[in-house]
């Protein structure tokens, strides 16, 4: 994935967060998985604006960074379920604050 911060700011906590989240769709995926574990197709329907390959890439990245857990069940056909890890669940407060901020400024800017 592309590095979101220039070399000068590598020690920034915000840059660390951006590198962990990685993809522009990560916020939507985390928000959707906050509702509970989902299979790929369920998640794809919930975040319909995200193309299949982008969703796949986002889930892989979030799994590699410890935000999402991928669990494979030995059924026929194989069932794969995605859920948030403790680290991913901990991010929920940040998303709620972002939502609150967006609502506040959208109303004030006359966009509501």
Secondary structure per residue as TSV (DSSP state, phi and psi in degrees):
chain	resnum	aa	ss	phi	psi
A	1	X	-	360.0	152.7
A	2	X	-	-66.4	139.6
A	3	X	-	-78.6	119.9
A	4	X	-	-77.4	-12.8
A	5	X	S	-123.0	141.0
A	6	X	-	-67.4	162.2
A	7	X	G	-53.6	-34.5
A	8	X	G	-61.7	-32.6
A	9	X	G	-105.8	23.0
A	10	X	T	-59.3	-23.9
A	11	X	T	-90.2	3.2
A	12	X	-	-74.5	134.1
A	13	X	H	-63.0	-36.3
A	14	X	H	-64.4	-40.5
A	15	X	H	-62.9	-38.7
A	16	X	H	-60.4	-44.2
A	17	X	H	-63.0	-45.0
A	18	X	H	-61.7	-35.8
A	19	X	H	-71.5	-34.4
A	20	X	H	-68.3	-45.7
A	21	X	H	-72.5	-41.9
A	22	X	-	72.9	-60.5
A	23	X	S	-102.8	153.8
A	24	X	T	-67.8	-21.4
A	25	X	T	-91.3	-1.5
A	26	X	H	-58.1	-40.1
A	27	X	H	-61.5	-43.3
A	28	X	H	-64.4	-42.9
A	29	X	H	-64.4	-45.9
A	30	X	H	-62.6	-43.3
A	31	X	H	-61.7	-41.3
A	32	X	H	-69.4	-40.8
A	33	X	H	-71.9	-15.9
A	34	X	T	-62.5	-24.4
A	35	X	T	-76.3	-14.0
A	36	X	-	135.6	170.1
A	37	X	-	-59.7	145.0
A	38	X	E	-143.8	150.5
A	39	X	E	-82.3	166.0
A	40	X	H	-56.4	-48.4
A	41	X	H	-64.6	-36.8
A	42	X	H	-61.6	-47.8
A	43	X	H	-63.7	-40.4
A	44	X	H	-61.9	-40.8
A	45	X	H	-66.9	-36.2
A	46	X	H	-70.6	-33.5
A	47	X	T	-116.5	60.0
A	48	X	T	-59.1	-22.9
A	49	X	T	-72.1	-14.3
A	50	X	S	-93.2	126.2
A	51	X	-	-68.2	154.9
A	52	X	H	-54.2	-48.6
A	53	X	H	-65.8	-38.2
A	54	X	H	-65.3	-39.6
A	55	X	H	-65.0	-43.7
A	56	X	H	-59.0	-48.1
A	57	X	H	-62.4	-42.3
A	58	X	H	-63.6	-45.8
A	59	X	H	-62.7	-41.8
A	60	X	H	-61.3	-45.8
A	61	X	H	-63.9	-44.5
A	62	X	H	-66.5	-30.2
A	63	X	H	-69.8	-44.5
A	64	X	H	-63.4	-29.8
A	65	X	T	-94.6	5.0
A	66	X	T	82.6	17.7
A	67	X	S	-91.9	-38.2
A	68	X	E	-117.6	142.8
A	69	X	E	-106.8	132.8
A	70	X	E	-111.0	119.4
A	71	X	E	-118.5	127.3
A	72	X	E	-104.8	127.7
A	73	X	E	-106.4	132.4
A	74	X	-	-77.4	68.6
A	75	X	-	-109.7	174.9
A	76	X	S	-120.2	113.3
A	77	X	S	-70.3	167.2
A	78	X	-	-60.0	137.5
A	79	X	E	-105.9	129.3
A	80	X	E	-119.0	129.9
A	81	X	E	-125.3	138.8
A	82	X	E	-111.1	140.2
A	83	X	E	-149.1	167.6
A	84	X	E	-86.2	141.5
A	85	X	-	-79.3	179.2
A	86	X	H	-60.1	-39.5
A	87	X	H	-61.7	-41.4
A	88	X	H	-68.8	-40.3
A	89	X	H	-64.9	-33.4
A	90	X	H	-64.4	-21.8
A	91	X	T	-77.1	-11.4
A	92	X	H	-56.9	-40.3
A	93	X	H	-60.4	-37.3
A	94	X	H	-65.1	-43.7
A	95	X	H	-63.8	-39.3
A	96	X	H	-63.8	-40.1
A	97	X	H	-66.3	-39.0
A	98	X	H	-63.6	-41.0
A	99	X	H	-63.6	-44.1
A	100	X	H	-61.3	-43.7
A	101	X	H	-63.1	-45.0
A	102	X	H	-63.0	-41.9
A	103	X	H	-63.9	-44.3
A	104	X	H	-59.7	-48.3
A	105	X	H	-81.2	-25.6
A	106	X	H	-67.8	-42.7
A	107	X	H	-65.6	-46.1
A	108	X	H	-66.0	-31.6
A	109	X	T	-87.6	5.3
A	110	X	T	75.0	23.2
A	111	X	-	-104.0	7.4
A	112	X	-	-84.6	360.0
